[in-house]
């Protein structure tokens, strides 16, 4: 029988106010590594102490990795909305506002807005 392991995506608030997003299969030891500064080359080493702001468990590693990659591309505002579970704000911040954004009008014809 295969062993069941959860994979976690997490966001830390660093002492300089930045967010760090990571993925791990063992959340408590990973958080301790960040807090104790095990790796002097890591992003969080000079930004301690860190504070866990968000953590979500996944059943499949590929889903967790995909979500982590997505979050890493997000703005600070989107990360904050996720942390605060402010779904309306997250949706608002997710709307594409560039000039080439392609929308469909009611006729099925595409238009650039």
MMTF fields as JSON, N, C-alpha, C and O atoms, coordinates in Angstrom:
{
  "mmtfVersion": "1.0.0",
  "mmtfProducer": "UNKNOWN",
  "numBonds": 451,
  "numAtoms": 452,
  "numGroups": 113,
  "numChains": 1,
  "numModels": 1,
  "chainsPerModel": [1],
  "groupsPerChain": [113],
  "chainIdList": ["A"],
  "bondAtomList": [4, 2, 8, 6, 12, 10, 16, 14, 20, 18, 24, 22, 28, 26, 32, 30, 36, 34, 40, 38, 44, 42, 48, 46, 52, 50, 56, 54, 60, 58, 64, 62, 68, 66, 72, 70, 76, 74, 80, 78, 84, 82, 88, 86, 92, 90, 96, 94, 100, 98, 104, 102, 108, 106, 112, 110, 116, 114, 120, 118, 124, 122, 128, 126, 132, 130, 136, 134, 140, 138, 144, 142, 148, 146, 152, 150, 156, 154, 160, 158, 164, 162, 168, 166, 172, 170, 176, 174, 180, 178, 184, 182, 188, 186, 192, 190, 196, 194, 200, 198, 204, 202, 208, 206, 212, 210, 216, 214, 220, 218, 224, 222, 228, 226, 232, 230, 236, 234, 240, 238, 244, 242, 248, 246, 252, 250, 256, 254, 260, 258, 264, 262, 268, 266, 272, 270, 276, 274, 280, 278, 284, 282, 288, 286, 292, 290, 296, 294, 300, 298, 304, 302, 308, 306, 312, 310, 316, 314, 320, 318, 324, 322, 328, 326, 332, 330, 336, 334, 340, 338, 344, 342, 348, 346, 352, 350, 356, 354, 360, 358, 364, 362, 368, 366, 372, 370, 376, 374, 380, 378, 384, 382, 388, 386, 392, 390, 396, 394, 400, 398, 404, 402, 408, 406, 412, 410, 416, 414, 420, 418, 424, 422, 428, 426, 432, 430, 436, 434, 440, 438, 444, 442, 448, 446],
  "bondOrderList": [1, 1, 1, 1, 1, 1, 1, 1, 1, 1, 1, 1, 1, 1, 1, 1, 1, 1, 1, 1, 1, 1, 1, 1, 1, 1, 1, 1, 1, 1, 1, 1, 1, 1, 1, 1, 1, 1, 1, 1, 1, 1, 1, 1, 1, 1, 1, 1, 1, 1, 1, 1, 1, 1, 1, 1, 1, 1, 1, 1, 1, 1, 1, 1, 1, 1, 1, 1, 1, 1, 1, 1, 1, 1, 1, 1, 1, 1, 1, 1, 1, 1, 1, 1, 1, 1, 1, 1, 1, 1, 1, 1, 1, 1, 1, 1, 1, 1, 1, 1, 1, 1, 1, 1, 1, 1, 1, 1, 1, 1, 1, 1],
  "groupList": [{"groupName": "UNK", "atomNameList": ["N", "CA", "C", "O"], "elementList": ["N", "C", "C", "O"], "formalChargeList": [0, 0, 0, 0], "bondAtomList": [1, 0, 2, 1, 3, 2], "bondOrderList": [1, 1, 2], "singleLetterCode": "X", "chemCompType": "L-PEPTIDE LINKING"}],
  "groupTypeList": [0, 0, 0, 0, 0, 0, 0, 0, 0, 0, 0, 0, 0, 0, 0, 0, 0, 0, 0, 0, 0, 0, 0, 0, 0, 0, 0, 0, 0, 0, 0, 0, 0, 0, 0, 0, 0, 0, 0, 0, 0, 0, 0, 0, 0, 0, 0, 0, 0, 0, 0, 0, 0, 0, 0, 0, 0, 0, 0, 0, 0, 0, 0, 0, 0, 0, 0, 0, 0, 0, 0, 0, 0, 0, 0, 0, 0, 0, 0, 0, 0, 0, 0, 0, 0, 0, 0, 0, 0, 0, 0, 0, 0, 0, 0, 0, 0, 0, 0, 0, 0, 0, 0, 0, 0, 0, 0, 0, 0, 0, 0, 0, 0],
  "groupIdList": [1, 2, 3, 4, 5, 6, 7, 8, 9, 10, 11, 12, 13, 14, 15, 16, 17, 18, 19, 20, 21, 22, 23, 24, 25, 26, 27, 28, 29, 30, 31, 32, 33, 34, 35, 36, 37, 38, 39, 40, 41, 42, 43, 44, 45, 46, 47, 48, 49, 50, 51, 52, 53, 54, 55, 56, 57, 58, 59, 60, 61, 62, 63, 64, 65, 66, 67, 68, 69, 70, 71, 72, 73, 74, 75, 76, 77, 78, 79, 80, 81, 82, 83, 84, 85, 86, 87, 88, 89, 90, 91, 92, 93, 94, 95, 96, 97, 98, 99, 100, 101, 102, 103, 104, 105, 106, 107, 108, 109, 110, 111, 112, 113],
  "secStructList": [7, 7, 7, 7, 7, 7, 3, 3, 3, 3, 3, 3, 3, 7, 6, 6, 1, 7, 3, 3, 3, 3, 3, 3, 1, 7, 2, 2, 2, 2, 2, 2, 2, 2, 2, 2, 6, 7, 7, 6, 6, 1, 6, 6, 4, 4, 4, 7, 1, 7, 3, 3, 3, 3, 3, 3, 3, 3, 1, 1, 2, 2, 2, 2, 2, 2, 2, 2, 2, 2, 2, 2, 6, 1, 7, 2, 2, 2, 2, 2, 2, 2, 2, 6, 6, 7, 2, 2, 2, 2, 2, 2, 2, 6, 1, 7, 7, 1, 6, 6, 7, 3, 3, 3, 7, 6, 6, 1, 7, 3, 3, 3, 7],
  "xCoordList": [0.848, 0.0, 0.898, 1.805, 0.66, 1.506, 1.285, 0.174, 2.36, 2.225, 1.588, 1.783, 0.843, 0.116, 0.853, 1.046, 1.261, 1.97, 1.28, 0.89, 1.14, 0.58, 1.733, 2.837, 1.449, 2.417, 1.84, 0.662, 2.654, 2.184, 2.775, 3.967, 1.912, 2.341, 2.158, 1.111, 3.171, 3.108, 3.652, 4.448, 3.197, 3.694, 4.164, 3.437, 5.391, 5.959, 6.028, 6.298, 5.784, 6.046, 7.42, 7.646, 8.327, 9.692, 9.792, 8.92, 10.856, 11.032, 11.139, 10.877, 11.521, 11.606, 10.297, 10.238, 9.245, 7.933, 7.667, 6.572, 8.644, 8.433, 7.792, 7.815, 7.22, 6.643, 7.581, 8.217, 7.655, 8.383, 7.381, 6.648, 7.344, 6.44, 7.262, 8.27, 6.83, 7.56, 6.636, 5.426, 7.228, 6.503, 7.347, 8.574, 6.689, 7.406, 6.492, 5.268, 7.095, 6.296, 6.283, 5.684, 6.942, 6.984, 7.057, 8.146, 5.923, 5.822, 6.561, 7.269, 6.418, 7.028, 8.554, 9.126, 9.232, 10.694, 11.127, 12.143, 10.356, 10.721, 10.624, 11.489, 9.575, 9.434, 10.579, 11.094, 10.971, 12.094, 13.386, 14.191, 13.59, 14.776, 14.815, 15.864, 13.66, 13.604, 13.91, 14.703, 13.285, 13.414, 14.832, 15.339, 15.465, 16.8, 17.921, 19.083, 17.582, 18.594, 19.588, 20.797, 19.089, 19.949, 20.796, 21.966, 20.212, 20.909, 21.189, 20.268, 22.448, 22.8, 22.569, 22.544, 22.4, 22.148, 20.657, 20.295, 19.808, 18.369, 17.83, 18.411, 16.725, 16.09, 15.763, 15.915, 15.322, 14.841, 15.951, 15.697, 17.171, 18.241, 18.436, 18.491, 18.541, 18.759, 17.449, 17.456, 16.345, 15.033, 14.259, 13.03, 14.99, 14.372, 14.127, 14.832, 13.156, 12.276, 11.236, 10.935, 10.704, 9.639, 8.376, 8.43, 7.24, 5.958, 5.083, 4.861, 4.593, 3.723, 2.402, 1.704, 2.065, 0.847, -0.217, -1.414, 0.234, -0.684, -0.081, 1.129, -0.935, -0.492, -1.676, -2.755, -1.468, -2.51, -1.906, -0.823, -2.615, -2.145, -2.748, -3.901, -1.959, -2.383, -2.126, -1.205, -2.949, -2.784, -1.79, -1.219, -1.587, -0.694, 0.41, 0.148, 1.641, 2.783, 2.665, 2.987, 2.206, 2.13, 1.156, 1.38, 0.077, -0.885, -0.254, -0.44, 0.484, 1.14, 2.189, 2.259, 2.988, 4.041, 3.434, 3.931, 2.367, 1.669, 1.132, 1.255, 0.54, -0.007, 1.112, 0.977, 2.203, 3.339, 3.872, 4.125, 4.044, 4.542, 3.598, 4.037, 2.3, 1.302, 1.415, 1.452, 1.47, 1.549, 2.822, 2.792, 3.927, 5.196, 5.135, 5.909, 4.233, 4.072, 3.1, 2.997, 2.396, 1.384, 2.006, 3.142, 1.213, 1.595, 1.487, 0.88, 2.084, 1.972, 0.509, 0.082, -0.257, -1.674, -2.471, -3.32, -2.199, -2.901, -2.53, -3.391, -1.252, -0.827, -1.508, -1.959, -1.58, -2.221, -3.703, -4.233, -4.378, -5.796, -5.99, -6.949, -5.097, -5.163, -4.984, -5.749, -3.987, -3.712, -4.921, -5.278, -5.547, -6.698, -8.014, -9.068, -7.94, -9.129, -10.163, -11.368, -9.665, -10.521, -10.74, -10.052, -11.71, -11.923, -12.375, -12.013, -13.161, -13.589, -12.389, -12.273, -11.509, -10.309, -9.388, -8.805, -9.254, -8.416, -8.954, -8.189, -10.265, -10.889, -10.663, -10.335, -10.84, -10.64, -9.2, -8.971, -8.247, -6.837, -6.415, -5.345, -7.238, -6.912, -7.365, -7.016, -8.137, -8.621, -7.451, -6.702, -7.311, -6.247, -6.616, -7.732, -5.687, -5.966, -5.07, -5.04, -4.349, -3.491, -4.29, -5.406, -3.726, -4.446, -4.788, -5.699, -4.107, -4.373, -5.31, -5.51, -5.885, -6.807, -7.982, -8.617, -8.259, -9.266, -10.535, -10.527, -11.626, -12.922, -13.905, -13.742, -14.901, -15.977, -17.2, -17.586, -17.798, -19.061, -20.19, -19.935, -21.41, -22.551, -22.757, -23.399, -22.231, -22.445, -21.51, -21.663, -20.565, -19.597, -18.396, -17.442, -18.433, -17.298, -16.321, -16.726, -15.071, -14.079, -13.805, -13.962, -13.41, -13.013, -11.875, -11.757, -11.061, -9.963, -10.454, -11.028, -10.228, -10.629, -9.418, -9.543],
  "yCoordList": [-1.175, 0.0, 1.244, 1.34, 2.211, 3.404, 4.303, 4.413, 4.936, 5.86, 7.16, 7.58, 7.77, 8.982, 10.175, 10.257, 11.088, 12.288, 13.512, 13.565, 14.465, 15.745, 16.665, 16.579, 17.531, 18.52, 19.893, 20.151, 20.758, 22.047, 23.208, 23.237, 24.157, 25.442, 26.443, 26.474, 27.257, 28.178, 29.548, 29.686, 30.549, 31.913, 32.403, 32.327, 32.907, 33.486, 35.0, 35.515, 35.702, 37.137, 37.298, 36.868, 37.919, 38.109, 39.403, 40.268, 39.522, 40.684, 42.0, 43.061, 41.947, 43.172, 43.492, 44.423, 42.719, 42.978, 42.268, 42.387, 41.53, 40.796, 39.444, 38.95, 38.86, 37.527, 36.524, 36.813, 35.349, 34.22, 33.097, 32.743, 32.536, 31.431, 30.175, 30.205, 29.067, 27.817, 26.618, 26.735, 25.464, 24.197, 23.16, 23.163, 22.278, 21.255, 20.063, 20.179, 18.925, 17.755, 17.55, 16.594, 18.445, 18.319, 19.726, 20.27, 20.295, 21.721, 22.143, 23.149, 21.413, 21.859, 21.929, 22.948, 20.881, 20.992, 22.081, 22.745, 22.258, 23.287, 24.679, 25.524, 24.917, 26.215, 26.442, 27.554, 25.387, 25.491, 25.832, 26.623, 25.246, 25.561, 27.042, 27.68, 27.584, 29.017, 29.84, 30.781, 29.483, 30.269, 30.227, 31.245, 29.068, 28.929, 29.302, 29.379, 29.534, 29.956, 28.877, 29.103, 27.707, 26.564, 26.848, 26.467, 27.513, 27.779, 29.275, 30.063, 29.668, 31.089, 31.728, 32.954, 30.909, 31.43, 31.548, 32.012, 31.138, 31.178, 32.604, 33.445, 32.859, 34.175, 34.64, 35.82, 33.733, 34.108, 34.271, 34.786, 33.842, 33.842, 35.209, 35.302, 36.255, 37.603, 38.348, 39.541, 37.655, 38.279, 37.662, 37.722, 37.074, 36.477, 37.537, 38.546, 37.335, 36.165, 36.181, 37.221, 35.005, 34.851, 34.397, 33.807, 34.686, 34.33, 33.655, 34.211, 32.473, 31.748, 32.496, 32.737, 32.862, 33.609, 32.759, 32.999, 31.759, 30.949, 29.57, 29.424, 28.559, 27.193, 26.402, 26.406, 25.727, 24.88, 23.533, 23.463, 22.466, 21.106, 20.589, 20.877, 19.827, 19.22, 17.719, 17.259, 16.969, 15.518, 15.099, 14.009, 15.969, 15.643, 16.692, 17.893, 16.221, 17.135, 18.09, 19.272, 17.588, 18.453, 19.602, 20.702, 19.365, 20.44, 21.498, 22.695, 21.061, 21.994, 22.826, 24.042, 22.179, 22.886, 23.884, 25.002, 23.488, 24.385, 25.615, 26.738, 25.402, 26.503, 27.414, 28.638, 26.823, 27.626, 28.519, 29.703, 27.965, 28.746, 29.892, 30.993, 29.628, 30.661, 31.792, 32.964, 31.445, 32.451, 33.289, 34.498, 32.663, 33.391, 34.494, 35.449, 34.378, 35.405, 36.504, 37.53, 36.3, 37.255, 38.501, 38.499, 39.57, 40.809, 40.62, 39.666, 41.542, 41.539, 41.638, 40.972, 42.469, 42.645, 41.36, 41.06, 40.601, 39.328, 38.338, 37.623, 38.297, 37.401, 37.792, 36.931, 39.086, 39.557, 39.194, 38.78, 39.346, 38.984, 37.491, 37.101, 36.653, 35.215, 34.927, 34.16, 35.536, 35.337, 35.73, 35.038, 36.845, 37.359, 36.683, 36.99, 35.761, 35.081, 36.085, 35.896, 37.156, 38.191, 37.845, 38.358, 36.968, 36.414, 37.475, 37.407, 38.456, 39.528, 40.347, 40.654, 40.695, 41.462, 40.64, 41.173, 39.36, 38.492, 38.427, 38.487, 38.304, 38.272, 39.597, 39.613, 40.701, 42.029, 42.204, 42.73, 41.771, 41.907, 40.933, 41.09, 39.937, 38.937, 39.337, 38.674, 40.41, 40.855, 41.421, 42.269, 40.932, 41.414, 42.809, 43.03, 43.738, 45.117, 45.605, 46.803, 44.714, 45.197, 45.424, 44.922, 46.174, 46.594, 45.443, 45.573, 44.353, 43.241, 42.207, 41.135, 42.533, 41.584, 41.325, 42.264, 40.098, 39.691, 39.275, 38.371, 39.953, 39.626, 39.259, 39.667, 38.506, 38.191, 38.999, 39.079, 39.596, 40.267, 39.269, 38.116, 39.681, 38.774, 38.125, 37.078, 38.714, 38.184, 37.031, 36.399, 36.755, 35.709, 36.235, 35.497, 37.521, 38.147, 38.642, 39.161, 38.485, 38.967, 40.444, 40.96, 41.111, 42.511, 42.783, 42.143, 43.725, 44.151, 45.318, 46.274, 45.235, 46.341, 46.902, 47.84],
  "zCoordList": [0.0, 0.0, 0.0, 0.827, -0.925, -0.982, 0.231, 0.749, 0.668, 1.8, 1.317, 0.176, 2.187, 1.861, 2.444, 3.657, 1.595, 2.048, 1.505, 0.338, 2.343, 1.927, 1.526, 2.063, 0.582, 0.129, 0.472, 0.227, 1.029, 1.53, 0.739, 0.434, 0.418, -0.122, 1.006, 1.654, 1.238, 2.371, 1.984, 1.056, 2.721, 2.557, 3.921, 4.911, 3.952, 5.164, 5.015, 3.93, 6.101, 6.155, 6.793, 7.924, 6.058, 6.55, 7.353, 7.267, 8.126, 9.007, 8.242, 8.808, 6.958, 6.159, 5.444, 4.641, 5.737, 5.152, 3.842, 3.292, 3.325, 2.08, 2.371, 3.498, 1.319, 1.422, 0.77, -0.244, 1.364, 0.788, 0.588, 1.512, -0.611, -0.923, -1.15, -1.856, -0.551, -0.692, -0.733, -0.534, -0.994, -1.031, -0.298, -0.402, 0.442, 1.206, 1.46, 1.388, 1.758, 2.131, 3.648, 4.14, 4.389, 5.845, 6.446, 6.633, 6.738, 7.041, 8.315, 8.297, 9.403, 10.667, 10.609, 10.996, 10.139, 10.024, 9.035, 9.243, 7.966, 6.985, 7.596, 7.366, 8.372, 9.038, 10.026, 10.142, 10.734, 11.669, 10.929, 11.422, 9.755, 8.955, 8.603, 8.684, 8.21, 7.907, 9.153, 9.108, 10.246, 11.478, 12.052, 12.523, 12.015, 12.594, 11.632, 12.033, 10.366, 9.407, 9.052, 9.089, 8.708, 8.362, 7.119, 7.064, 6.129, 4.864, 4.739, 4.52, 4.875, 4.838, 3.472, 3.361, 2.43, 1.089, 0.764, -0.317, 1.677, 1.394, 1.512, 2.198, 0.841, 0.842, 2.255, 2.572, 3.09, 4.42, 5.463, 6.552, 5.147, 6.15, 6.811, 8.037, 6.012, 6.557, 6.8, 7.103, 6.669, 6.838, 8.003, 8.047, 8.938, 10.112, 11.165, 11.199, 12.014, 12.082, 10.964, 10.378, 10.694, 9.707, 10.424, 11.503, 9.8, 10.403, 9.351, 8.275, 9.656, 8.733, 8.593, 9.578, 7.344, 7.067, 6.382, 6.539, 5.62, 4.817, 4.645, 4.472, 4.693, 4.439, 3.904, 4.496, 2.784, 2.215, 1.85, 1.268, 2.195, 1.924, 0.625, 0.303, -0.11, -1.367, -1.306, -0.631, -2.018, -2.085, -3.163, -3.103, -4.148, -5.261, -5.362, -5.318, -5.496, -5.565, -6.743, -6.618, -7.888, -9.066, -8.852, -9.358, -8.111, -7.834, -6.932, -7.151, -5.929, -5.01, -5.745, -5.567, -6.556, -7.292, -8.266, -8.404, -8.936, -9.861, -9.123, -9.612, -7.951, -7.161, -6.645, -6.664, -6.187, -5.715, -6.83, -6.608, -8.021, -9.157, -9.487, -9.817, -9.396, -9.669, -8.651, -9.025, -7.371, -6.31, -6.438, -6.208, -6.799, -6.909, -7.957, -7.891, -8.914, -9.952, -9.53, -10.203, -8.433, -7.987, -7.386, -6.912, -7.426, -6.754, -5.241, -4.756, -4.525, -3.066, -2.647, -1.703, -3.35, -3.029, -3.162, -2.322, -4.214, -4.397, -3.3, -2.786, -2.945, -1.863, -0.555, 0.2, -0.295, 0.936, 0.944, 1.975, -0.201, -0.293, -0.037, 0.629, -0.556, -0.305, 1.184, 1.769, 1.785, 3.211, 4.049, 5.002, 3.688, 4.438, 4.049, 4.606, 3.088, 2.562, 2.068, 2.234, 1.457, 0.887, -0.586, -1.469, -0.83, -2.167, -3.16, -4.335, -2.714, -3.615, -4.084, -5.27, -3.173, -3.518, -4.412, -5.356, -4.126, -4.946, -6.369, -7.332, -6.497, -7.826, -8.55, -9.737, -7.837, -8.42, -8.905, -9.994, -8.111, -8.473, -9.57, -10.158, -9.845, -10.859, -12.254, -13.231, -12.358, -13.662, -14.454, -13.97, -15.683, -16.559, -17.053, -17.522, -16.948, -17.333, -18.471, -18.752, -19.123, -20.199, -21.479, -21.612, -22.412, -23.614, -24.543, -25.361, -24.447, -25.353, -24.757, -25.328, -23.607, -22.971, -23.908, -24.39, -24.155, -25.121, -24.397, -23.562, -24.732, -24.146, -25.247, -26.396, -24.899, -25.839, -25.459, -24.293, -26.477, -26.203, -26.406, -26.755, -26.199, -26.269, -27.628, -27.706, -28.709, -30.055, -30.392, -31.437, -29.539, -29.832, -30.59, -30.835, -30.968, -31.633, -30.582, -29.542, -30.847, -29.902, -30.1, -31.207, -29.076, -29.197, -28.224, -27.179, -28.586, -27.727, -26.882, -27.404, -25.584, -24.704, -23.994, -23.208]
}
